[in-house]
Amino acid sequence: MMEKHVQEFVFMKCLSALSLAAAMATVGTMMPVASQADTAPHSGPAQATASTQYPVPTFEGQWAIMAMDPVTVAANKALGPAARLLVTLPESLQKIVGQNHFSLSRQSGSSWQGKQDDLTVTFKLVSENSAELHISGKENHKLDLPLYRND
């Protein structure tokens, strides 16, 4: 008789251990677990790197400059080496630069560049919503403009 109670006691211990394990597994799936991405500091939108490949439509649109009319960027329909970005500066910048239309060819996945007359113009995405426009001319004259999507 004593032997039966010992067996039941051992069985109850096993049963309660299994119940506890099942309960822990259930609770574990219901509780959120902080992943590395959750605990990492948020740095805002992804930044472009040397290997970032943005599609051409990402460059197109109105790009705002503080307290000025926006820069307009459009693309031709060509693909490959014939693809061009067509950058139009607002009138206020045209007075400074001397012209307002530029045709740029792709230099990398995030950068386009063109040379017209004595000017070199580079349009580079920093992220999908911010860009930089660099215009350099003879005698080391430079104009660097941070741009933000105006759509």
C-alpha positions in Angstrom: 0.0 0.0 0.0 2.8 2.4 0.9 4.4 1.6 -2.4 1.3 2.8 -4.3 1.4 6.2 -2.4 5.1 6.6 -3.2 4.4 5.9 -6.9 1.4 8.4 -6.9 3.6 11.0 -5.2 6.4 10.6 -7.8 3.8 10.7 -10.6 2.3 13.9 -9.0 5.8 15.5 -8.9 6.3 14.7 -12.6 2.8 15.9 -13.5 3.3 19.2 -11.6 6.8 19.7 -13.2 5.2 19.1 -16.6 2.4 21.5 -15.9 4.8 24.1 -14.7 6.9 23.7 -17.8 3.8 24.0 -20.0 2.6 27.1 -18.2 6.0 28.7 -18.5 6.2 28.0 -22.2 2.7 29.5 -22.6 3.5 32.6 -20.6 6.9 33.0 -22.4 5.1 33.2 -25.8 2.7 35.8 -24.5 5.3 38.1 -23.0 7.1 40.4 -25.4 10.8 39.8 -25.6 13.0 42.8 -26.3 15.0 42.1 -29.4 18.3 43.7 -30.2 16.5 46.0 -32.7 14.1 47.1 -29.9 17.0 48.0 -27.5 19.2 49.7 -30.1 19.0 53.5 -30.1 16.9 54.8 -32.9 18.9 57.0 -35.3 16.1 58.0 -37.6 15.8 57.1 -41.3 18.4 54.8 -42.9 21.3 56.8 -44.2 22.7 56.2 -47.7 26.0 54.3 -47.9 28.4 53.8 -50.8 26.6 50.7 -51.8 23.0 52.0 -51.5 21.1 51.7 -54.8 18.2 54.1 -55.0 15.8 53.7 -58.0 15.6 56.7 -60.2 12.0 57.7 -59.1 13.4 58.2 -55.5 15.4 61.2 -56.8 12.5 62.9 -58.6 10.3 65.6 -57.1 10.4 68.9 -55.3 13.3 69.4 -52.9 13.0 72.2 -50.4 15.6 74.7 -49.3 15.0 76.8 -46.3 13.2 80.1 -47.2 13.6 79.5 -50.9 11.5 78.1 -53.7 12.2 74.3 -54.2 14.7 72.7 -56.5 12.9 70.5 -59.1 14.4 67.1 -60.0 13.0 65.1 -63.0 14.3 62.1 -64.9 14.3 61.2 -68.6 12.9 57.9 -69.6 16.2 56.4 -70.7 17.7 53.5 -68.8 21.4 52.6 -68.2 24.1 55.0 -69.1 21.7 57.2 -71.0 19.6 57.9 -67.9 19.7 61.6 -66.8 18.4 63.6 -63.9 17.2 67.1 -64.9 17.7 69.5 -62.1 16.0 72.9 -62.2 17.1 75.6 -59.7 14.7 78.3 -58.5 15.2 81.8 -59.9 16.9 83.0 -56.7 19.6 80.4 -57.2 19.9 81.0 -60.9 20.9 84.6 -60.2 23.8 83.3 -58.0 24.9 80.3 -60.2 24.2 81.9 -63.6 22.0 79.1 -65.0 19.1 77.1 -63.8 19.0 73.8 -65.8 21.4 70.9 -65.3 21.6 67.4 -66.8 23.2 64.9 -64.5 24.4 61.3 -65.1 24.5 58.6 -62.4 27.8 58.2 -60.6 26.7 55.7 -57.9 23.5 54.3 -56.4 22.9 57.6 -54.4 24.8 60.2 -56.5 24.4 62.0 -59.9 26.8 64.5 -61.4 27.0 66.7 -64.4 29.4 69.3 -65.9 28.2 72.3 -67.8 30.3 75.2 -68.9 32.6 75.8 -65.9 30.2 74.3 -63.3 30.1 70.8 -61.7 26.8 69.9 -60.1 26.4 66.9 -57.8 23.0 65.7 -56.4 23.4 63.1 -53.7 20.7 61.4 -51.6 21.5 61.2 -47.9 18.3 59.3 -47.2 15.0 58.9 -49.0 13.9 62.3 -47.7 17.1 64.4 -47.6 19.7 65.2 -50.2 22.7 67.5 -50.8 23.2 69.7 -53.9 26.8 70.7 -54.5 27.7 73.2 -57.2 31.3 74.1 -57.7 32.8 76.5 -60.3 36.1 77.9 -61.4 38.3 79.5 -58.8 37.0 77.2 -56.1 33.6 78.8 -55.8 31.3 76.4 -54.1 27.6 76.2 -53.1 26.5 73.4 -50.9 22.8 73.1 -50.2 21.0 70.6 -47.8 17.7 69.7 -49.4 14.6 68.1 -47.9 11.7 66.4 -49.7 9.0 68.9 -50.3 6.2 66.4 -51.4 
